[in-house]
Structures are given as structure tokens and as C-alpha cells.
Amino acid sequence: MKIYFCSSEAFPFSKTGGLADVSAALPKTLVRHGHEVKIFIPLYKDNVLLVDTYHHLGNLSFEIDNKTYEVSYYETRYDDVTYVFIRHDDFFERDLYYGYGDDDLRFAFFNYAILEFINFSKENVDIIHINDWQTSLIPFLLDVHYKKKNSLYEPIKTLLTIHNLEKQGSFPLSSEKLLGHKNFTYVHQDRVNFLKTGIMRANAINTVSESYRNEILTQFYGFNLQGPLKARQYQLFGILNGFDESLHNPATSPYLKQTYDEHTFEIGKKYNKVDLLKTLGLDPDPKKPMIAFINRLARQKGIDLLMQDLSHYLSSEQFTLIILGKGDAMYDSYFNDLMKKYPSLVYYQNSFDLALSHQAYAASDLFLLPSLFEPCGLNHMIAMKFGTLPIVRETGGLKDTVTPYNKFTGVGVGFSFKNNNYDEMHQTISQAIDLFNNHPEAFNDMIHQAMHVHHSMDKMAKQYENLYQKLSNNEI
């Protein structure tokens, strides 16, 4: 199949969260399975990786709201996948993060530019796979404009993957002028809602775990879009994310002082822990548990709960803590203050750093992700691959992927609690620390179980292939 995979970010060129990882790993796997895939992302100012290999394909102009805009297309190959960069310096020659006053125009332009590329390249495309609100206008624009213009567009099917329902691309009603066609599809609560547009117009929709697929049909998790989602529930599917195990593997990672696998993790993790504690200037005692939080700094990730609890443990020096991530200024300030207050116990870095993240996964004993909601989550899966046991809340993909420890059977790959509740989280963290300190054999047995869990891209890709095929055969 010929697949256009459209995303606002893709690792290693751009990244704010897990979307970037999936946007790289899934197309890579689909190519390995014999499909022809092109990844479309904006050319941000920090897309410096492999810049010498970018090939300028050409420019073209098109109109949005009776104004003419020019797009430049660039192409490169990375990991056997073709990347097409959408360049417009006024829109994308800035930081990746969203929240700019012209985000409606920026990403409307991005959607138009992807569709214009089909006529530009004269390629016969089977599937346009769109991701989150930043590309969710494509099915609407395809229906109301492009299928009328050129027969190349007529057979194309669209799949929308929802990675985060909370972020919807909601703009004032005046933004409807960008779509060039009046229709109720894009209106939600008297605003133009990009994600709702994709939900109503895509040929099929999926979320990144089965539990999250069911959760978003409810009021609590639906973020006011449960109505449109219920209207499409028979075209709504759940496909659990996987991750690139060739990239995140403690047996082959080039960033570790000592590589290891499920048979040698006791030696390997201790060696990496001693080394990282020394490198970061933290308490050098390897017998003290080390806990990692590696994720976006966002309310979704349960940081508000953590803010109620971390000082309790740190004031009594119960563990060392490493935090890696970027996001909301409020949480950035909190973690900076925490590091200043407990300099021998806390290390915080406001960035996504692949090398340091691998070192932190390898060195840490436990991984925190007490999310308020979680479509899937990738970092806790990577943590398990590195033998680091997750502490999670039972929601979305976390519920689907973390079997909680059972003290009677010894079965489990992590620790979990049900409700968004401080007492439940505190009890669960304390349980994990107690098991590490007082029952090392049981703790190591859990590590062995966790490292045997595989969330492979091959399994995930086959489910997407099945969905693509059903779309092509008009079975959905």
C-alpha cells in the first residue's frame, strides 16, 4: 500500500512526547512489512538533523481564505523511511510547541500543503493516516475540495489516530474562513474544533489502547467530544501502541556503561546505577531505591498528585529521584525548586535526552507515571524493557499493560492504584519501596517478568495493516 503518514512531530527530527516516537517507529515497521510510506512533518527551526541530506523537491502556491501561500517541500531518507518536510518560515521557523496565536492558520496550512503534495507528486495514495488535531482537517478538505478537483484524490481513505483527546485544536468561529466551505462538521460548542472535524469526517478512527477507546466514550474522559465519538463508535477502534525495541534495548544501547539483559540485569543495573549517581552528584548509596519520571510535564501525567507526596519521601531520604522532560512552566518551576531543596537526592533536566533517558531507565529501580488519564503511554513500557518497574494509575493504556504485583502469587510487572487519589498513590509507592528494601528476591523476580513483556511494533503494525485493508475494501 501507499501510505501518507501525517504528524506534527517525528523522532529524531522533532519531539514533545510519545507521538513523535510512534510517528517514527510505526512507518519504519510498515516499510519493513513491504508498504511504501512517506512521513509528512513541518520543517521546524530545530530540524537540524541530517540537514545536509535534505533534497529540495520544489515549491508551489495555493490559496487559503483568498490569500496566496507558498510551500516548499524537502525530502530525506532516515531509517529506510522517506520524510517529506513542509517548509514555510513564517509558520514553522519557531519552536515546536503549540499555543501560538496563529495555530489555526499554521496547521490549516500544513493540512492543505499535504493534500497539495499529491497533485504535485502525481502519486496514487491508498491511505492518509492522520494523527491528533494538527492534521485532522485533512478528511474534511479532501471531501469538500480535493476530490472534486482531481481523480487522484477520489480513492483515498483516511484514518485518524487519537493520541490525546484533551488537545483538540479549538479556535474561535472566525477560523471557519480557513476551511473555505461552511458546514456543521467543524463546529463544536460555538468554536471551530479541528479534532472534532477529523472524528466526524475520517473513514475510521482509532485510539492507542483498547481501554482508552472505551473510556473516551464517557463524560469523564471524553473532554466534551464523547457525543461525536459515540456517533462514530462503530468506526472507532483500539490498537495498543508498541515501541521500537531496536532503539530502546538495554542489551544494545550505546549510552550505557554496562549493557545487560534479563539474565544479567542484577549486575548491569547496579553498575549503571552507581555510575549515574556519581555522574549526577547524587547520594552514592546504591542500596537506596532510585525512581525516575521521564515524560512530558503536563497535568495529564499525574504531577499534581506527585507534588503532594514527593517531599514526604525525600525529607526522610527514602529514595533518589531523576526527572527528565519538558512542558508546563508550573511543573518546571516545581521540579527546579525540588532539586534545589534536595540537591543530593533529586536531579531534574528540562529536556528530552535519549542518552540520559537510557541511563536513567537502566539505573532506576522504579518508574513513576500516576496519570490522570493515559491514552497509552510508551515510557513505562520502555522502563519495563530496562527492568525498571512502573508505578501507575489504572487508566487507559496503563491498565492494559501493567499487571499489578500480587503478593500471594508473586505475579506482576509493576504496581498500580485505581483512583486519582493521594492516599492510594502513597500506599502504592510505599508498597514498591518496601518490596525493594525488604524482599529483593520478589522484586528481582518482578523485574525478570517485566523484561519478558514485549510490546513490539510488528504486532502493532499488523493491526494497522488490517485496518488499512478493511478501509481499502470498503469494509468500514
Order of alpha helices (4+ residues) and beta strands (2+ residues): beta-alpha-beta-beta-beta-beta-alpha-alpha-beta-alpha-beta-beta-beta-beta-alpha-beta-alpha-alpha-alpha-beta-alpha-beta-alpha-alpha-beta-alpha-beta-alpha-beta-alpha-beta-alpha-beta-alpha-alpha-alpha
